Amino acid sequence: MAGDSTRVLVLCTGNSCRSIMAEALLNQLGNGRFQAWSAGSAPVGYVHPGSLATLTRHGIDPGRPRSKSWNEFAQH
């Protein structure tokens, strides 16, 4: 199914909350239709604990996210 899925890069500034949550939501609720990653233009270097708690509270597996730069995806 991975070949049939849409690849999505969710961008924001800090990559600590909203984009992390969007990545997890797309990956889990997309039922294989999406492969999502997130990154930021100026990553803060940590994932906001409230975002992980919110995802978990709603039954969404956050995986093991980390705050990262969009430069990691520049060659893809």
N, CA, C and O atoms as a Maestro MAE file, in Angstrom:
{
 s_m_m2io_version
 :::
 2.0.0
}

f_m_ct {
 s_m_title
 :::
 protein
 m_atom[304] {
  # First column is atom index #
  i_m_mmod_type
  r_m_x_coord
  r_m_y_coord
  r_m_z_coord
  i_m_residue_number
  s_m_chain_name
  s_m_pdb_residue_name
  s_m_pdb_atom_name
  i_m_atomic_number
  :::
  1 25 0.822 -1.195 0.000 1 A "MET " " N  " 7
  2 3 0.000 0.000 0.000 1 A "MET " " CA " 6
  3 2 0.863 1.255 0.000 1 A "MET " " C  " 6
  4 15 0.404 2.308 -0.442 1 A "MET " " O  " 8
  5 25 2.090 1.172 0.480 2 A "ALA " " N  " 7
  6 3 2.938 2.351 0.589 2 A "ALA " " CA " 6
  7 2 3.122 3.042 -0.755 2 A "ALA " " C  " 6
  8 15 3.236 4.267 -0.793 2 A "ALA " " O  " 8
  9 25 3.154 2.310 -1.845 3 A "GLY " " N  " 7
  10 3 3.306 2.901 -3.158 3 A "GLY " " CA " 6
  11 2 2.076 3.676 -3.586 3 A "GLY " " C  " 6
  12 15 2.164 4.570 -4.429 3 A "GLY " " O  " 8
  13 25 0.937 3.343 -3.017 4 A "ASP " " N  " 7
  14 3 -0.319 4.007 -3.359 4 A "ASP " " CA " 6
  15 2 -0.638 5.169 -2.428 4 A "ASP " " C  " 6
  16 15 -1.631 5.866 -2.635 4 A "ASP " " O  " 8
  17 25 0.167 5.385 -1.428 5 A "SER " " N  " 7
  18 3 -0.130 6.421 -0.450 5 A "SER " " CA " 6
  19 2 0.442 7.773 -0.888 5 A "SER " " C  " 6
  20 15 1.401 7.850 -1.655 5 A "SER " " O  " 8
  21 25 -0.176 8.820 -0.376 6 A "THR " " N  " 7
  22 3 0.265 10.180 -0.640 6 A "THR " " CA " 6
  23 2 1.258 10.579 0.438 6 A "THR " " C  " 6
  24 15 0.980 10.447 1.630 6 A "THR " " O  " 8
  25 25 2.403 11.062 0.019 7 A "ARG " " N  " 7
  26 3 3.430 11.508 0.963 7 A "ARG " " CA " 6
  27 2 3.173 12.961 1.319 7 A "ARG " " C  " 6
  28 15 2.990 13.804 0.441 7 A "ARG " " O  " 8
  29 25 3.161 13.249 2.639 8 A "VAL " " N  " 7
  30 3 2.839 14.586 3.143 8 A "VAL " " CA " 6
  31 2 3.926 15.040 4.100 8 A "VAL " " C  " 6
  32 15 4.310 14.303 5.007 8 A "VAL " " O  " 8
  33 25 4.417 16.245 3.900 9 A "LEU " " N  " 7
  34 3 5.333 16.869 4.840 9 A "LEU " " CA " 6
  35 2 4.611 18.063 5.442 9 A "LEU " " C  " 6
  36 15 4.324 19.040 4.750 9 A "LEU " " O  " 8
  37 25 4.317 17.980 6.739 10 A "VAL " " N  " 7
  38 3 3.616 19.051 7.452 10 A "VAL " " CA " 6
  39 2 4.670 20.001 7.986 10 A "VAL " " C  " 6
  40 15 5.544 19.603 8.756 10 A "VAL " " O  " 8
  41 25 4.587 21.261 7.574 11 A "LEU " " N  " 7
  42 3 5.587 22.250 7.970 11 A "LEU " " CA " 6
  43 2 5.007 23.292 8.919 11 A "LEU " " C  " 6
  44 15 3.842 23.676 8.818 11 A "LEU " " O  " 8
  45 25 5.847 23.732 9.834 12 A "CYS " " N  " 7
  46 3 5.511 24.842 10.708 12 A "CYS " " CA " 6
  47 2 6.830 25.490 11.130 12 A "CYS " " C  " 6
  48 15 7.879 25.192 10.559 12 A "CYS " " O  " 8
  49 25 6.783 26.340 12.087 13 A "THR " " N  " 7
  50 3 8.008 27.013 12.514 13 A "THR " " CA " 6
  51 2 8.809 26.147 13.485 13 A "THR " " C  " 6
  52 15 9.931 25.744 13.177 13 A "THR " " O  " 8
  53 25 8.237 25.859 14.654 14 A "GLY " " N  " 7
  54 3 8.987 25.194 15.718 14 A "GLY " " CA " 6
  55 2 8.998 23.681 15.690 14 A "GLY " " C  " 6
  56 15 9.857 23.058 16.312 14 A "GLY " " O  " 8
  57 25 8.055 23.077 14.976 15 A "ASN " " N  " 7
  58 3 7.928 21.625 14.925 15 A "ASN " " CA " 6
  59 2 7.930 21.007 16.320 15 A "ASN " " C  " 6
  60 15 8.686 20.080 16.612 15 A "ASN " " O  " 8
  61 25 7.053 21.554 17.179 16 A "SER " " N  " 7
  62 3 6.961 21.014 18.528 16 A "SER " " CA " 6
  63 2 5.550 20.597 18.913 16 A "SER " " C  " 6
  64 15 5.367 19.853 19.877 16 A "SER " " O  " 8
  65 25 4.548 21.067 18.173 17 A "CYS " " N  " 7
  66 3 3.179 20.775 18.595 17 A "CYS " " CA " 6
  67 2 2.241 20.484 17.414 17 A "CYS " " C  " 6
  68 15 1.942 19.322 17.136 17 A "CYS " " O  " 8
  69 25 1.782 21.517 16.728 18 A "ARG " " N  " 7
  70 3 0.746 21.337 15.701 18 A "ARG " " CA " 6
  71 2 1.172 20.403 14.578 18 A "ARG " " C  " 6
  72 15 0.412 19.519 14.181 18 A "ARG " " O  " 8
  73 25 2.370 20.592 14.071 19 A "SER " " N  " 7
  74 3 2.808 19.734 12.966 19 A "SER " " CA " 6
  75 2 3.046 18.305 13.435 19 A "SER " " C  " 6
  76 15 2.795 17.356 12.692 19 A "SER " " O  " 8
  77 25 3.524 18.148 14.652 20 A "ILE " " N  " 7
  78 3 3.701 16.812 15.246 20 A "ILE " " CA " 6
  79 2 2.343 16.110 15.335 20 A "ILE " " C  " 6
  80 15 2.218 14.931 15.003 20 A "ILE " " O  " 8
  81 25 1.329 16.857 15.788 21 A "MET " " N  " 7
  82 3 -0.008 16.285 15.917 21 A "MET " " CA " 6
  83 2 -0.591 15.934 14.545 21 A "MET " " C  " 6
  84 15 -1.199 14.877 14.376 21 A "MET " " O  " 8
  85 25 -0.404 16.819 13.575 22 A "ALA " " N  " 7
  86 3 -0.918 16.549 12.225 22 A "ALA " " CA " 6
  87 2 -0.270 15.307 11.628 22 A "ALA " " C  " 6
  88 15 -0.941 14.503 10.982 22 A "ALA " " O  " 8
  89 25 1.024 15.149 11.841 23 A "GLU " " N  " 7
  90 3 1.727 13.960 11.357 23 A "GLU " " CA " 6
  91 2 1.107 12.693 11.927 23 A "GLU " " C  " 6
  92 15 0.807 11.758 11.184 23 A "GLU " " O  " 8
  93 25 0.915 12.657 13.238 24 A "ALA " " N  " 7
  94 3 0.346 11.475 13.890 24 A "ALA " " CA " 6
  95 2 -1.087 11.213 13.427 24 A "ALA " " C  " 6
  96 15 -1.461 10.064 13.194 24 A "ALA " " O  " 8
  97 25 -1.882 12.262 13.294 25 A "LEU " " N  " 7
  98 3 -3.268 12.105 12.859 25 A "LEU " " CA " 6
  99 2 -3.353 11.554 11.430 25 A "LEU " " C  " 6
  100 15 -4.118 10.629 11.159 25 A "LEU " " O  " 8
  101 25 -2.573 12.123 10.537 26 A "LEU " " N  " 7
  102 3 -2.587 11.628 9.160 26 A "LEU " " CA " 6
  103 2 -2.133 10.174 9.074 26 A "LEU " " C  " 6
  104 15 -2.727 9.364 8.362 26 A "LEU " " O  " 8
  105 25 -1.076 9.861 9.808 27 A "ASN " " N  " 7
  106 3 -0.562 8.494 9.750 27 A "ASN " " CA " 6
  107 2 -1.544 7.481 10.311 27 A "ASN " " C  " 6
  108 15 -1.687 6.391 9.757 27 A "ASN " " O  " 8
  109 25 -2.223 7.819 11.398 28 A "GLN " " N  " 7
  110 3 -3.126 6.844 11.997 28 A "GLN " " CA " 6
  111 2 -4.515 6.865 11.377 28 A "GLN " " C  " 6
  112 15 -5.047 5.810 11.032 28 A "GLN " " O  " 8
  113 25 -5.101 8.021 11.230 29 A "LEU " " N  " 7
  114 3 -6.478 8.095 10.739 29 A "LEU " " CA " 6
  115 2 -6.567 7.988 9.216 29 A "LEU " " C  " 6
  116 15 -7.645 7.764 8.666 29 A "LEU " " O  " 8
  117 25 -5.438 8.150 8.546 30 A "GLY " " N  " 7
  118 3 -5.414 8.042 7.090 30 A "GLY " " CA " 6
  119 2 -5.534 6.633 6.572 30 A "GLY " " C  " 6
  120 15 -5.686 6.418 5.370 30 A "GLY " " O  " 8
  121 25 -5.466 5.662 7.476 31 A "ASN " " N  " 7
  122 3 -5.645 4.254 7.092 31 A "ASN " " CA " 6
  123 2 -4.779 3.840 5.912 31 A "ASN " " C  " 6
  124 15 -5.245 3.157 5.000 31 A "ASN " " O  " 8
  125 25 -3.509 4.258 5.933 32 A "GLY " " N  " 7
  126 3 -2.587 3.862 4.889 32 A "GLY " " CA " 6
  127 2 -2.627 4.722 3.636 32 A "GLY " " C  " 6
  128 15 -1.834 4.514 2.718 32 A "GLY " " O  " 8
  129 25 -3.538 5.684 3.587 33 A "ARG " " N  " 7
  130 3 -3.619 6.560 2.414 33 A "ARG " " CA " 6
  131 2 -2.522 7.624 2.408 33 A "ARG " " C  " 6
  132 15 -2.218 8.215 1.372 33 A "ARG " " O  " 8
  133 25 -1.930 7.859 3.590 34 A "PHE " " N  " 7
  134 3 -0.897 8.881 3.720 34 A "PHE " " CA " 6
  135 2 0.339 8.329 4.415 34 A "PHE " " C  " 6
  136 15 0.253 7.427 5.248 34 A "PHE " " O  " 8
  137 25 1.477 8.883 4.061 35 A "GLN " " N  " 7
  138 3 2.722 8.712 4.805 35 A "GLN " " CA " 6
  139 2 3.107 10.137 5.185 35 A "GLN " " C  " 6
  140 15 3.476 10.931 4.319 35 A "GLN " " O  " 8
  141 25 3.024 10.466 6.459 36 A "ALA " " N  " 7
  142 3 3.245 11.841 6.891 36 A "ALA " " CA " 6
  143 2 4.493 11.970 7.747 36 A "ALA " " C  " 6
  144 15 4.848 11.080 8.520 36 A "ALA " " O  " 8
  145 25 5.140 13.109 7.579 37 A "TRP " " N  " 7
  146 3 6.270 13.526 8.396 37 A "TRP " " CA " 6
  147 2 6.048 14.982 8.732 37 A "TRP " " C  " 6
  148 15 5.243 15.654 8.087 37 A "TRP " " O  " 8
  149 25 6.753 15.477 9.735 38 A "SER " " N  " 7
  150 3 6.650 16.896 10.070 38 A "SER " " CA " 6
  151 2 8.040 17.469 10.276 38 A "SER " " C  " 6
  152 15 8.986 16.754 10.606 38 A "SER " " O  " 8
  153 25 8.140 18.774 10.074 39 A "ALA " " N  " 7
  154 3 9.416 19.470 10.242 39 A "ALA " " CA " 6
  155 2 9.136 20.953 10.426 39 A "ALA " " C  " 6
  156 15 8.017 21.421 10.217 39 A "ALA " " O  " 8
  157 25 10.172 21.682 10.821 40 A "GLY " " N  " 7
  158 3 10.011 23.110 11.033 40 A "GLY " " CA " 6
  159 2 11.123 23.933 10.416 40 A "GLY " " C  " 6
  160 15 12.217 23.431 10.156 40 A "GLY " " O  " 8
  161 25 10.832 25.199 10.186 41 A "SER " " N  " 7
  162 3 11.834 26.112 9.638 41 A "SER " " CA " 6
  163 2 12.834 26.534 10.707 41 A "SER " " C  " 6
  164 15 13.982 26.845 10.392 41 A "SER " " O  " 8
  165 25 12.410 26.548 11.961 42 A "ALA " " N  " 7
  166 3 13.288 26.881 13.091 42 A "ALA " " CA " 6
  167 2 12.914 25.974 14.256 42 A "ALA " " C  " 6
  168 15 12.348 26.441 15.245 42 A "ALA " " O  " 8
  169 25 13.225 24.680 14.153 43 A "PRO " " N  " 7
  170 3 12.789 23.720 15.175 43 A "PRO " " CA " 6
  171 2 13.321 24.077 16.559 43 A "PRO " " C  " 6
  172 15 14.470 24.488 16.721 43 A "PRO " " O  " 8
  173 25 12.451 23.910 17.549 44 A "VAL " " N  " 7
  174 3 12.816 24.258 18.920 44 A "VAL " " CA " 6
  175 2 13.627 23.169 19.614 44 A "VAL " " C  " 6
  176 15 14.242 23.423 20.649 44 A "VAL " " O  " 8
  177 25 13.635 21.970 19.062 45 A "GLY " " N  " 7
  178 3 14.457 20.908 19.638 45 A "GLY " " CA " 6
  179 2 13.756 20.019 20.649 45 A "GLY " " C  " 6
  180 15 14.386 19.140 21.237 45 A "GLY " " O  " 8
  181 25 12.471 20.232 20.862 46 A "TYR " " N  " 7
  182 3 11.710 19.365 21.771 46 A "TYR " " CA " 6
  183 2 10.277 19.265 21.267 46 A "TYR " " C  " 6
  184 15 9.814 20.116 20.508 46 A "TYR " " O  " 8
  185 25 9.591 18.231 21.690 47 A "VAL " " N  " 7
  186 3 8.172 18.064 21.376 47 A "VAL " " CA " 6
  187 2 7.391 18.465 22.621 47 A "VAL " " C  " 6
  188 15 7.670 17.986 23.720 47 A "VAL " " O  " 8
  189 25 6.424 19.334 22.444 48 A "HIS " " N  " 7
  190 3 5.624 19.819 23.567 48 A "HIS " " CA " 6
  191 2 4.880 18.642 24.203 48 A "HIS " " C  " 6
  192 15 4.159 17.923 23.512 48 A "HIS " " O  " 8
  193 25 5.050 18.440 25.507 49 A "PRO " " N  " 7
  194 3 4.403 17.293 26.152 49 A "PRO " " CA " 6
  195 2 2.883 17.322 26.056 49 A "PRO " " C  " 6
  196 15 2.244 16.270 26.046 49 A "PRO " " O  " 8
  197 25 2.304 18.507 25.985 50 A "GLY " " N  " 7
  198 3 0.848 18.608 25.867 50 A "GLY " " CA " 6
  199 2 0.329 18.027 24.563 50 A "GLY " " C  " 6
  200 15 -0.770 17.474 24.522 50 A "GLY " " O  " 8
  201 25 1.112 18.148 23.497 51 A "SER " " N  " 7
  202 3 0.679 17.579 22.220 51 A "SER " " CA " 6
  203 2 0.648 16.060 22.293 51 A "SER " " C  " 6
  204 15 -0.269 15.424 21.772 51 A "SER " " O  " 8
  205 25 1.651 15.483 22.940 52 A "LEU " " N  " 7
  206 3 1.686 14.020 23.086 52 A "LEU " " CA " 6
  207 2 0.554 13.543 23.989 52 A "LEU " " C  " 6
  208 15 -0.078 12.523 23.715 52 A "LEU " " O  " 8
  209 25 0.302 14.284 25.062 53 A "ALA " " N  " 7
  210 3 -0.776 13.916 25.977 53 A "ALA " " CA " 6
  211 2 -2.137 13.995 25.292 53 A "ALA " " C  " 6
  212 15 -2.993 13.137 25.506 53 A "ALA " " O  " 8
  213 25 -2.335 15.014 24.475 54 A "THR " " N  " 7
  214 3 -3.605 15.164 23.757 54 A "THR " " CA " 6
  215 2 -3.819 14.031 22.769 54 A "THR " " C  " 6
  216 15 -4.907 13.459 22.703 54 A "THR " " O  " 8
  217 25 -2.788 13.706 22.000 55 A "LEU " " N  " 7
  218 3 -2.904 12.599 21.060 55 A "LEU " " CA " 6
  219 2 -3.238 11.301 21.781 55 A "LEU " " C  " 6
  220 15 -4.144 10.573 21.375 55 A "LEU " " O  " 8
  221 25 -2.516 11.018 22.837 56 A "THR " " N  " 7
  222 3 -2.725 9.792 23.606 56 A "THR " " CA " 6
  223 2 -4.127 9.753 24.195 56 A "THR " " C  " 6
  224 15 -4.789 8.715 24.169 56 A "THR " " O  " 8
  225 25 -4.577 10.881 24.724 57 A "ARG " " N  " 7
  226 3 -5.910 10.957 25.328 57 A "ARG " " CA " 6
  227 2 -6.999 10.624 24.311 57 A "ARG " " C  " 6
  228 15 -8.054 10.104 24.674 57 A "ARG " " O  " 8
  229 25 -6.746 10.922 23.053 58 A "HIS " " N  " 7
  230 3 -7.731 10.660 22.010 58 A "HIS " " CA " 6
  231 2 -7.466 9.359 21.246 58 A "HIS " " C  " 6
  232 15 -8.053 9.117 20.191 58 A "HIS " " O  " 8
  233 25 -6.584 8.536 21.788 59 A "GLY " " N  " 7
  234 3 -6.338 7.222 21.207 59 A "GLY " " CA " 6
  235 2 -5.473 7.234 19.964 59 A "GLY " " C  " 6
  236 15 -5.500 6.284 19.181 59 A "GLY " " O  " 8
  237 25 -4.703 8.300 19.769 60 A "ILE " " N  " 7
  238 3 -3.794 8.409 18.629 60 A "ILE " " CA " 6
  239 2 -2.384 8.113 19.113 60 A "ILE " " C  " 6
  240 15 -1.892 8.760 20.037 60 A "ILE " " O  " 8
  241 25 -1.739 7.145 18.498 61 A "ASP " " N  " 7
  242 3 -0.364 6.807 18.858 61 A "ASP " " CA " 6
  243 2 0.574 7.865 18.279 61 A "ASP " " C  " 6
  244 15 0.683 7.984 17.059 61 A "ASP " " O  " 8
  245 25 1.255 8.636 19.134 62 A "PRO " " N  " 7
  246 3 2.150 9.664 18.616 62 A "PRO " " CA " 6
  247 2 3.451 9.102 18.062 62 A "PRO " " C  " 6
  248 15 4.212 9.828 17.423 62 A "PRO " " O  " 8
  249 25 3.713 7.846 18.293 63 A "GLY " " N  " 7
  250 3 4.986 7.272 17.859 63 A "GLY " " CA " 6
  251 2 6.120 7.847 18.695 63 A "GLY " " C  " 6
  252 15 5.970 8.059 19.898 63 A "GLY " " O  " 8
  253 25 7.246 8.096 18.053 64 A "ARG " " N  " 7
  254 3 8.410 8.666 18.746 64 A "ARG " " CA " 6
  255 2 8.847 9.942 18.009 64 A "ARG " " C  " 6
  256 15 9.926 9.978 17.418 64 A "ARG " " O  " 8
  257 25 8.018 10.973 18.047 65 A "PRO " " N  " 7
  258 3 8.342 12.183 17.281 65 A "PRO " " CA " 6
  259 2 9.514 12.946 17.875 65 A "PRO " " C  " 6
  260 15 9.824 12.833 19.061 65 A "PRO " " O  " 8
  261 25 10.153 13.724 17.018 66 A "ARG " " N  " 7
  262 3 11.200 14.636 17.473 66 A "ARG " " CA " 6
  263 2 11.103 15.906 16.648 66 A "ARG " " C  " 6
  264 15 10.678 15.882 15.493 66 A "ARG " " O  " 8
  265 25 11.492 16.987 17.239 67 A "SER " " N  " 7
  266 3 11.492 18.272 16.560 67 A "SER " " CA " 6
  267 2 12.686 18.300 15.608 67 A "SER " " C  " 6
  268 15 13.829 18.126 16.031 67 A "SER " " O  " 8
  269 25 12.410 18.523 14.301 68 A "LYS " " N  " 7
  270 3 13.489 18.460 13.315 68 A "LYS " " CA " 6
  271 2 13.329 19.542 12.254 68 A "LYS " " C  " 6
  272 15 12.246 20.095 12.058 68 A "LYS " " O  " 8
  273 25 14.407 19.821 11.594 69 A "SER " " N  " 7
  274 3 14.437 20.850 10.565 69 A "SER " " CA " 6
  275 2 13.920 20.326 9.238 69 A "SER " " C  " 6
  276 15 14.056 19.144 8.923 69 A "SER " " O  " 8
  277 25 13.330 21.220 8.472 70 A "TRP " " N  " 7
  278 3 12.893 20.834 7.128 70 A "TRP " " CA " 6
  279 2 14.069 20.529 6.220 70 A "TRP " " C  " 6
  280 15 13.892 19.934 5.157 70 A "TRP " " O  " 8
  281 25 15.268 20.928 6.623 71 A "ASN " " N  " 7
  282 3 16.467 20.620 5.838 71 A "ASN " " CA " 6
  283 2 16.697 19.112 5.712 71 A "ASN " " C  " 6
  284 15 17.312 18.658 4.747 71 A "ASN " " O  " 8
  285 25 16.212 18.345 6.669 72 A "GLU " " N  " 7
  286 3 16.342 16.882 6.610 72 A "GLU " " CA " 6
  287 2 15.604 16.298 5.408 72 A "GLU " " C  " 6
  288 15 15.904 15.186 4.975 72 A "GLU " " O  " 8
  289 25 14.649 17.037 4.875 73 A "PHE " " N  " 7
  290 3 13.825 16.537 3.782 73 A "PHE " " CA " 6
  291 2 14.158 17.223 2.455 73 A "PHE " " C  " 6
  292 15 13.482 16.982 1.455 73 A "PHE " " O  " 8
  293 25 15.155 18.044 2.432 74 A "ALA " " N  " 7
  294 3 15.459 18.853 1.256 74 A "ALA " " CA " 6
  295 2 15.809 18.009 0.025 74 A "ALA " " C  " 6
  296 15 15.559 18.451 -1.097 74 A "ALA " " O  " 8
  297 25 16.359 16.850 0.190 75 A "GLN " " N  " 7
  298 3 16.776 16.013 -0.925 75 A "GLN " " CA " 6
  299 2 15.731 14.989 -1.336 75 A "GLN " " C  " 6
  300 15 16.001 14.179 -2.223 75 A "GLN " " O  " 8
  301 25 14.560 14.990 -0.735 76 A "HIS " " N  " 7
  302 3 13.541 13.959 -1.016 76 A "HIS " " CA " 6
  303 2 12.573 14.406 -2.035 76 A "HIS " " C  " 6
  304 15 11.656 13.662 -2.384 76 A "HIS " " O  " 8
  :::
 }
 m_bond[303] {
  # First column is bond index #
  i_m_from
  i_m_to
  i_m_order
  :::
  1 1 2 1
  2 2 3 1
  3 3 4 2
  4 3 5 1
  5 5 6 1
  6 6 7 1
  7 7 8 2
  8 7 9 1
  9 9 10 1
  10 10 11 1
  11 11 12 2
  12 11 13 1
  13 13 14 1
  14 14 15 1
  15 15 16 2
  16 15 17 1
  17 17 18 1
  18 18 19 1
  19 19 20 2
  20 19 21 1
  21 21 22 1
  22 22 23 1
  23 23 24 2
  24 23 25 1
  25 25 26 1
  26 26 27 1
  27 27 28 2
  28 27 29 1
  29 29 30 1
  30 30 31 1
  31 31 32 2
  32 31 33 1
  33 33 34 1
  34 34 35 1
  35 35 36 2
  36 35 37 1
  37 37 38 1
  38 38 39 1
  39 39 40 2
  40 39 41 1
  41 41 42 1
  42 42 43 1
  43 43 44 2
  44 43 45 1
  45 45 46 1
  46 46 47 1
  47 47 48 2
  48 47 49 1
  49 49 50 1
  50 50 51 1
  51 51 52 2
  52 51 53 1
  53 53 54 1
  54 54 55 1
  55 55 56 2
  56 55 57 1
  57 57 58 1
  58 58 59 1
  59 59 60 2
  60 59 61 1
  61 61 62 1
  62 62 63 1
  63 63 64 2
  64 63 65 1
  65 65 66 1
  66 66 67 1
  67 67 68 2
  68 67 69 1
  69 69 70 1
  70 70 71 1
  71 71 72 2
  72 71 73 1
  73 73 74 1
  74 74 75 1
  75 75 76 2
  76 75 77 1
  77 77 78 1
  78 78 79 1
  79 79 80 2
  80 79 81 1
  81 81 82 1
  82 82 83 1
  83 83 84 2
  84 83 85 1
  85 85 86 1
  86 86 87 1
  87 87 88 2
  88 87 89 1
  89 89 90 1
  90 90 91 1
  91 91 92 2
  92 91 93 1
  93 93 94 1
  94 94 95 1
  95 95 96 2
  96 95 97 1
  97 97 98 1
  98 98 99 1
  99 99 100 2
  100 99 101 1
  101 101 102 1
  102 102 103 1
  103 103 104 2
  104 103 105 1
  105 105 106 1
  106 106 107 1
  107 107 108 2
  108 107 109 1
  109 109 110 1
  110 110 111 1
  111 111 112 2
  112 111 113 1
  113 113 114 1
  114 114 115 1
  115 115 116 2
  116 115 117 1
  117 117 118 1
  118 118 119 1
  119 119 120 2
  120 119 121 1
  121 121 122 1
  122 122 123 1
  123 123 124 2
  124 123 125 1
  125 125 126 1
  126 126 127 1
  127 127 128 2
  128 127 129 1
  129 129 130 1
  130 130 131 1
  131 131 132 2
  132 131 133 1
  133 133 134 1
  134 134 135 1
  135 135 136 2
  136 135 137 1
  137 137 138 1
  138 138 139 1
  139 139 140 2
  140 139 141 1
  141 141 142 1
  142 142 143 1
  143 143 144 2
  144 143 145 1
  145 145 146 1
  146 146 147 1
  147 147 148 2
  148 147 149 1
  149 149 150 1
  150 150 151 1
  151 151 152 2
  152 151 153 1
  153 153 154 1
  154 154 155 1
  155 155 156 2
  156 155 157 1
  157 157 158 1
  158 158 159 1
  159 159 160 2
  160 159 161 1
  161 161 162 1
  162 162 163 1
  163 163 164 2
  164 163 165 1
  165 165 166 1
  166 166 167 1
  167 167 168 2
  168 167 169 1
  169 169 170 1
  170 170 171 1
  171 171 172 2
  172 171 173 1
  173 173 174 1
  174 174 175 1
  175 175 176 2
  176 175 177 1
  177 177 178 1
  178 178 179 1
  179 179 180 2
  180 179 181 1
  181 181 182 1
  182 182 183 1
  183 183 184 2
  184 183 185 1
  185 185 186 1
  186 186 187 1
  187 187 188 2
  188 187 189 1
  189 189 190 1
  190 190 191 1
  191 191 192 2
  192 191 193 1
  193 193 194 1
  194 194 195 1
  195 195 196 2
  196 195 197 1
  197 197 198 1
  198 198 199 1
  199 199 200 2
  200 199 201 1
  201 201 202 1
  202 202 203 1
  203 203 204 2
  204 203 205 1
  205 205 206 1
  206 206 207 1
  207 207 208 2
  208 207 209 1
  209 209 210 1
  210 210 211 1
  211 211 212 2
  212 211 213 1
  213 213 214 1
  214 214 215 1
  215 215 216 2
  216 215 217 1
  217 217 218 1
  218 218 219 1
  219 219 220 2
  220 219 221 1
  221 221 222 1
  222 222 223 1
  223 223 224 2
  224 223 225 1
  225 225 226 1
  226 226 227 1
  227 227 228 2
  228 227 229 1
  229 229 230 1
  230 230 231 1
  231 231 232 2
  232 231 233 1
  233 233 234 1
  234 234 235 1
  235 235 236 2
  236 235 237 1
  237 237 238 1
  238 238 239 1
  239 239 240 2
  240 239 241 1
  241 241 242 1
  242 242 243 1
  243 243 244 2
  244 243 245 1
  245 245 246 1
  246 246 247 1
  247 247 248 2
  248 247 249 1
  249 249 250 1
  250 250 251 1
  251 251 252 2
  252 251 253 1
  253 253 254 1
  254 254 255 1
  255 255 256 2
  256 255 257 1
  257 257 258 1
  258 258 259 1
  259 259 260 2
  260 259 261 1
  261 261 262 1
  262 262 263 1
  263 263 264 2
  264 263 265 1
  265 265 266 1
  266 266 267 1
  267 267 268 2
  268 267 269 1
  269 269 270 1
  270 270 271 1
  271 271 272 2
  272 271 273 1
  273 273 274 1
  274 274 275 1
  275 275 276 2
  276 275 277 1
  277 277 278 1
  278 278 279 1
  279 279 280 2
  280 279 281 1
  281 281 282 1
  282 282 283 1
  283 283 284 2
  284 283 285 1
  285 285 286 1
  286 286 287 1
  287 287 288 2
  288 287 289 1
  289 289 290 1
  290 290 291 1
  291 291 292 2
  292 291 293 1
  293 293 294 1
  294 294 295 1
  295 295 296 2
  296 295 297 1
  297 297 298 1
  298 298 299 1
  299 299 300 2
  300 299 301 1
  301 301 302 1
  302 302 303 1
  303 303 304 2
  :::
 }
}
